[in-house]
Amino acid sequence: MSNKRPTLSLSLLRKIFIAANIRRWNDQATPVEFIELDKQAHKIVIAYFLAYFEIIEHKKEVDFHRLILQFCYEFFERIILTDIKPPVFHRLSEKHNKELVDFVCNELSSDLSSFAFFDEMREYLYGNINNIEKEILKASHYYASKWEFDIIYNFNPKMYDVENIKSIIDSQVESFYSLAGIRNLVLYHNIREVIGMFGQLRFQKRWSQTPRIPATSVLGHTLVVALVAFLLGYDLKCCRTMQINHFFCGLFHDLPEILTRDIISPIKRGVEGLDKFIKQIEDELVSEKILTKIPKEIAVAIVYFIQDEFANRYKDSNGEVRIFSSGDEILQKFNDDESNAIFGEFLKYCDHLSAFLEAKISIAHGISSPELVEGAKALEYKYNSKVIKDIDLGVFYREFGN
């Protein structure tokens, strides 16, 4: 029996990377470049925290699978409507939203129509779906924008219209004070600091020793890994909980790099025992600087995502983490919501696919180096025949850029 192509297309992967080329606030004097892919990653990180605060403090039921899907709908729309400035977009949406949504869905039809969620995406973007997850995403969007603009404002508060923009953004965030997480962000330094630390990952560039276009950040990279893992999960027939875990494990897997920076693999592997020692330092710093500053429920969840991030694991009936060497066994025996499983080998594949795309896209743009060429070749050799559950995952490596 021949292997099947993934539903996730090369075309959609290229569109996702378009967000790494979209510069935000390009009509303002900014001390650093703000990139759309990074903003979107920061937004969903904030949404994760806000969702948990609703669960903890307001005893609300939040569907994380729905939160991820609705985030994807908004993200895909943003990629297509990239050239419209937010104030203009909001005015257009008031009178011509249906036409804009139809345009977006037509542009994405060839990439997304085979996914079961495509019709729901259209209804969501029409504005026909309202729920707590949508409210959380809207608040996260405004807070991520505020985080960016506070940097711009402090850099040059006397520029034209910045006072007005700051006032508008602040009032947008204030309109969501009913959410427990927004109140915590405003009132408590520790929570605000942790969210800010995640934001700082946008300033750490990947492949820092070689020029690239686009120069993707650590934060942007984690979102690509999360999206790839989530979307390929439909082909692997992952259960809802495994899909949720894969998305957030992808999103948080580089969390220690806030504290240690991106230590490249040759350095880790080049000195005997160094990799293990670095991991120990990372665990200690993450515990001290992040986990002690957030509610226990969120800390426990994040630890499960980032500890042995590429191990195949599940939780037994006592909540103990069990690690398996076989990824096939995870999919066959623990692909159910109760097992809370993570297919770590698959996440490693997604992590490497993101790195492969970063290298190949830069080379296609004419910015190359021996590190990029050799890195891409090594990953292509490693994964060009990769198959999981009759899904041909090597196709991206064989066909991208050829």
VMD Tcl script that draws the C-alpha trace (Angstrom):
set ca {
  {0.00 0.00 0.00}
  {1.42 3.39 -1.01}
  {1.94 6.11 1.55}
  {-0.35 9.16 1.57}
  {0.65 12.79 1.23}
  {-0.10 14.90 4.30}
  {-3.10 17.22 4.22}
  {-0.71 20.01 5.27}
  {0.65 21.44 2.02}
  {3.95 22.98 1.03}
  {1.96 26.02 -0.07}
  {0.52 26.53 3.42}
  {3.96 26.14 4.99}
  {5.23 28.91 2.73}
  {2.26 31.10 3.71}
  {3.00 30.54 7.41}
  {6.52 31.82 6.83}
  {5.16 34.93 5.11}
  {4.31 36.13 8.63}
  {8.06 36.16 9.37}
  {8.41 38.85 6.71}
  {5.56 41.08 7.88}
  {6.91 44.03 9.84}
  {4.57 45.56 12.40}
  {4.39 49.25 13.36}
  {6.24 50.17 10.17}
  {4.85 53.70 10.32}
  {6.47 54.26 13.73}
  {10.02 54.86 14.92}
  {10.86 51.58 16.63}
  {14.01 50.61 18.53}
  {13.73 47.05 17.15}
  {11.74 45.39 14.38}
  {8.43 43.89 15.43}
  {7.44 40.91 13.27}
  {3.95 39.48 12.79}
  {4.95 35.84 13.35}
  {6.43 36.80 16.72}
  {3.35 38.82 17.67}
  {1.11 35.84 16.88}
  {3.30 33.52 18.96}
  {3.24 35.94 21.90}
  {-0.54 36.25 21.51}
  {-1.19 32.52 21.88}
  {1.24 32.26 24.82}
  {-0.73 35.02 26.57}
  {-4.00 33.28 25.63}
  {-2.75 30.08 27.29}
  {-2.16 31.93 30.55}
  {-5.47 33.82 30.36}
  {-7.33 30.55 29.75}
  {-5.79 28.96 32.83}
  {-6.62 31.97 34.99}
  {-10.27 31.66 33.90}
  {-10.20 28.00 34.91}
  {-8.45 28.64 38.24}
  {-10.16 31.81 39.46}
  {-13.52 31.87 37.67}
  {-14.02 28.07 37.44}
  {-14.79 28.45 33.74}
  {-14.57 25.59 31.27}
  {-12.10 26.50 28.53}
  {-11.70 24.24 25.50}
  {-8.00 24.42 24.59}
  {-8.58 22.60 21.29}
  {-11.11 25.25 20.31}
  {-8.73 27.98 21.51}
  {-6.01 26.66 19.19}
  {-8.35 26.32 16.22}
  {-9.75 29.83 16.62}
  {-6.24 31.19 16.97}
  {-5.38 29.46 13.68}
  {-8.41 31.03 11.96}
  {-7.32 34.50 13.03}
  {-3.68 33.83 12.15}
  {-4.49 32.58 8.64}
  {-6.72 35.60 8.03}
  {-3.91 37.91 9.11}
  {-1.49 36.29 6.64}
  {-3.85 36.95 3.72}
  {-4.81 40.50 4.76}
  {-1.28 41.51 5.65}
  {-1.25 44.78 3.69}
  {-4.24 46.35 5.45}
  {-3.36 48.53 8.46}
  {-5.37 47.60 11.60}
  {-7.46 50.83 11.81}
  {-8.41 50.49 8.14}
  {-9.10 46.77 8.53}
  {-11.47 47.39 11.46}
  {-13.39 50.02 9.47}
  {-13.64 47.72 6.47}
  {-14.80 44.86 8.69}
  {-17.69 46.93 10.01}
  {-19.34 47.15 6.57}
  {-17.60 44.59 4.34}
  {-16.62 41.75 6.68}
  {-18.40 39.03 4.69}
  {-16.65 40.05 1.48}
  {-13.26 40.14 3.25}
  {-13.83 36.71 4.82}
  {-14.92 35.21 1.50}
  {-11.77 36.60 -0.09}
  {-9.60 35.10 2.69}
  {-11.30 31.69 2.45}
  {-11.01 31.65 -1.35}
  {-7.30 32.42 -1.07}
  {-6.84 29.61 1.46}
  {-9.23 27.10 -0.09}
  {-6.58 25.03 -1.88}
  {-4.57 24.74 1.34}
  {-7.29 24.31 3.96}
  {-10.47 22.97 2.36}
  {-9.41 19.36 3.03}
  {-9.27 20.04 6.77}
  {-12.48 19.33 8.68}
  {-12.40 22.77 10.31}
  {-12.51 24.83 7.07}
  {-16.27 25.54 7.07}
  {-16.17 26.45 10.76}
  {-13.31 28.86 10.07}
  {-15.52 30.77 7.63}
  {-18.36 30.97 10.17}
  {-15.98 32.10 12.91}
  {-14.49 34.84 10.75}
  {-18.01 35.93 9.73}
  {-18.54 36.64 13.43}
  {-21.20 33.97 13.90}
  {-19.41 32.16 16.73}
  {-18.97 33.66 20.19}
  {-17.43 31.89 23.18}
  {-14.99 32.36 26.06}
  {-12.09 31.24 23.84}
  {-12.80 34.05 21.36}
  {-12.87 36.59 24.21}
  {-9.54 35.28 25.52}
  {-7.95 35.55 22.07}
  {-9.18 39.10 21.63}
  {-7.78 40.14 25.01}
  {-4.49 38.39 24.21}
  {-4.29 40.20 20.88}
  {-4.69 43.58 22.57}
  {-2.25 42.79 25.37}
  {0.43 41.58 22.93}
  {-0.03 44.83 20.96}
  {0.22 46.84 24.18}
  {3.44 45.03 25.11}
  {4.94 46.04 21.77}
  {3.69 49.60 21.81}
  {4.90 50.27 25.34}
  {8.43 49.68 24.00}
  {7.80 52.06 21.10}
  {6.24 54.67 23.39}
  {9.15 54.61 25.82}
  {11.59 54.87 22.91}
  {10.05 58.03 21.49}
  {6.95 59.37 23.31}
  {6.93 62.66 21.38}
  {6.35 61.18 17.91}
  {3.15 62.14 16.10}
  {0.01 60.41 17.39}
  {1.76 58.03 19.81}
  {-0.15 59.40 22.81}
  {-3.40 58.77 21.01}
  {-2.38 55.23 19.98}
  {-1.25 54.42 23.52}
  {-4.56 55.67 24.92}
  {-6.55 53.52 22.47}
  {-4.53 50.36 23.16}
  {-4.65 50.86 26.93}
  {-8.43 51.27 26.80}
  {-8.74 48.12 24.67}
  {-6.90 46.11 27.30}
  {-8.93 47.73 30.10}
  {-12.15 46.57 28.42}
  {-11.15 43.00 29.31}
  {-10.69 43.51 33.05}
  {-13.50 41.00 33.54}
  {-10.95 38.30 32.64}
  {-9.00 37.13 35.69}
  {-5.77 36.87 33.70}
  {-5.86 40.47 32.50}
  {-6.42 41.68 36.07}
  {-3.45 39.57 37.22}
  {-1.26 41.02 34.46}
  {-2.15 44.54 35.51}
  {-1.90 43.99 39.27}
  {1.00 41.55 39.75}
  {4.59 42.14 38.69}
  {5.53 38.44 38.65}
  {2.90 37.47 36.07}
  {3.65 40.53 33.96}
  {7.38 39.72 34.11}
  {6.86 36.12 32.95}
  {4.75 37.23 29.99}
  {7.43 39.81 29.18}
  {10.11 37.12 29.32}
  {8.26 35.12 26.69}
  {8.09 38.26 24.57}
  {11.87 38.62 24.77}
  {12.25 35.38 22.79}
  {11.31 37.44 19.72}
  {14.62 39.29 20.05}
  {16.70 36.09 20.02}
  {17.41 35.12 16.44}
  {17.76 31.56 15.22}
  {20.94 30.50 13.39}
  {22.52 33.55 15.03}
  {25.95 32.93 13.49}
  {24.79 33.16 9.88}
  {22.73 35.74 7.94}
  {19.21 34.64 6.89}
  {16.08 36.04 5.28}
  {13.74 36.07 7.07}
  {15.75 36.14 10.30}
  {13.22 34.15 12.31}
  {13.30 34.43 16.09}
  {13.17 31.68 18.70}
  {9.59 32.71 19.53}
  {8.49 32.65 15.88}
  {10.14 29.26 15.42}
  {8.20 27.77 18.33}
  {4.90 28.84 16.76}
  {5.83 27.19 13.45}
  {6.64 23.96 15.31}
  {3.33 24.17 17.17}
  {1.30 24.76 14.00}
  {3.03 21.98 12.04}
  {2.53 19.50 14.89}
  {-1.13 20.45 15.31}
  {-2.03 20.32 11.61}
  {-0.16 17.08 10.90}
  {-1.94 15.60 13.92}
  {-5.11 15.36 11.81}
  {-3.38 12.94 9.43}
  {-1.93 10.91 12.29}
  {-5.44 10.76 13.81}
  {-4.19 12.07 17.14}
  {-6.86 12.45 19.81}
  {-7.86 15.94 20.93}
  {-5.68 15.90 24.03}
  {-2.63 14.72 22.10}
  {-3.17 17.49 19.54}
  {-3.45 20.07 22.31}
  {-0.29 18.70 23.94}
  {1.62 18.74 20.66}
  {0.68 22.36 19.99}
  {1.70 23.67 23.40}
  {4.74 21.43 23.66}
  {5.87 22.90 20.34}
  {5.08 26.41 21.58}
  {6.97 26.05 24.88}
  {9.78 23.67 23.93}
  {12.40 26.44 23.68}
  {11.30 28.18 26.89}
  {14.71 27.62 28.61}
  {16.34 29.75 25.90}
  {14.86 32.85 27.53}
  {17.42 32.25 30.23}
  {20.36 30.54 28.49}
  {20.10 31.85 24.88}
  {20.25 29.53 21.87}
  {23.29 27.34 22.53}
  {24.00 25.71 19.16}
  {24.10 21.90 18.90}
  {27.79 21.55 17.90}
  {28.81 23.24 21.15}
  {26.45 21.02 23.18}
  {27.74 17.86 21.51}
  {31.38 18.92 21.18}
  {32.26 18.74 24.87}
  {31.56 15.49 26.68}
  {28.87 15.89 29.33}
  {28.18 19.53 28.42}
  {24.70 18.87 26.99}
  {23.57 17.21 30.24}
  {25.07 20.00 32.34}
  {23.37 22.70 30.23}
  {20.04 20.87 30.66}
  {20.53 20.88 34.44}
  {21.24 24.63 34.44}
  {18.19 25.24 32.24}
  {15.93 23.29 34.61}
  {17.21 25.23 37.62}
  {16.79 28.62 35.94}
  {13.32 27.83 34.59}
  {12.21 26.77 38.05}
  {13.68 29.84 39.74}
  {12.81 32.53 37.20}
  {9.49 31.28 35.80}
  {7.78 28.37 37.54}
  {7.92 29.92 41.02}
  {6.18 33.06 39.73}
  {3.08 31.49 38.21}
  {0.16 29.49 39.67}
  {1.01 25.88 40.45}
  {-1.56 24.51 37.98}
  {0.11 26.35 35.08}
  {3.61 25.42 36.27}
  {2.74 21.71 36.40}
  {1.30 21.83 32.87}
  {4.33 23.66 31.44}
  {6.81 21.31 33.12}
  {5.12 18.38 31.36}
  {5.63 20.15 28.03}
  {9.28 21.15 28.45}
  {10.85 18.36 30.53}
  {12.22 15.70 28.17}
  {10.41 17.65 25.46}
  {11.18 15.15 22.69}
  {10.50 11.98 24.70}
  {7.48 9.78 23.94}
  {5.43 9.95 27.12}
  {2.05 9.66 28.77}
  {0.57 9.92 32.26}
  {-0.64 6.84 34.10}
  {-3.74 6.64 36.29}
  {-1.77 8.13 39.21}
  {-0.60 11.10 37.15}
  {2.97 9.79 36.93}
  {4.86 10.45 33.69}
  {5.85 7.29 31.81}
  {8.40 7.41 28.99}
  {8.39 5.00 26.04}
  {11.14 4.45 23.50}
  {8.64 3.52 20.79}
  {6.64 6.28 19.16}
  {4.44 3.70 17.41}
  {3.46 2.34 20.81}
  {2.40 5.80 21.99}
  {0.10 6.15 18.96}
  {-1.27 2.62 19.22}
  {-1.78 2.26 22.97}
  {-2.08 5.77 24.42}
  {-3.80 7.81 21.73}
  {-6.75 8.68 23.96}
  {-7.68 11.74 26.00}
  {-7.19 9.97 29.34}
  {-3.52 9.10 28.68}
  {-2.52 12.75 28.12}
  {0.20 11.49 25.76}
  {2.89 13.31 23.78}
  {4.57 11.78 20.71}
  {7.97 13.31 21.35}
  {9.74 11.79 18.32}
  {7.12 13.40 16.09}
  {7.68 16.78 17.77}
  {11.41 16.44 17.10}
  {10.53 15.89 13.44}
  {8.40 19.07 13.49}
  {11.23 21.01 15.17}
  {13.68 19.87 12.51}
  {11.18 20.59 9.71}
  {10.92 24.18 10.91}
  {14.74 24.46 10.93}
  {14.89 22.92 7.43}
  {12.35 25.45 6.13}
  {14.23 28.34 7.74}
  {17.39 27.31 5.91}
  {15.78 26.51 2.54}
  {13.65 29.67 2.42}
  {16.70 31.84 3.10}
  {18.70 30.03 0.41}
  {15.78 30.54 -2.01}
  {15.93 34.27 -1.21}
  {19.60 34.30 -2.22}
  {21.03 34.51 1.30}
  {23.10 31.41 1.86}
  {26.06 30.12 3.85}
  {27.82 26.77 4.33}
  {25.97 26.37 7.65}
  {22.56 26.76 6.01}
  {23.36 24.53 3.03}
  {24.94 21.78 5.12}
  {22.23 22.01 7.78}
  {19.46 21.65 5.20}
  {21.24 18.74 3.48}
  {21.74 16.89 6.77}
  {18.06 17.24 7.68}
  {16.92 16.22 4.18}
  {19.09 13.10 4.39}
  {17.70 12.29 7.83}
  {14.00 12.71 7.00}
  {13.49 12.36 3.22}
  {11.93 8.89 3.65}
  {10.15 9.56 6.97}
  {6.78 7.80 7.26}
  {4.44 7.66 10.27}
  {1.16 5.71 10.06}
  {1.32 5.56 6.25}
  {1.69 9.36 6.05}
  {4.62 10.42 3.87}
  {6.32 13.04 6.04}
  {9.46 12.97 3.91}
  {7.66 14.77 1.09}
  {8.42 18.22 2.52}
  {12.14 17.46 2.55}
  {12.17 15.95 -0.94}
  {10.11 18.65 -2.64}
  {10.62 21.94 -0.80}
  {12.73 24.29 -2.87}
  {13.41 21.69 -5.59}
}
mol new
graphics top color blue
foreach p $ca { graphics top sphere $p radius 0.5 }
foreach p [lrange $ca 0 end-1] q [lrange $ca 1 end] { graphics top cylinder $p $q radius 0.2 }
display resetview
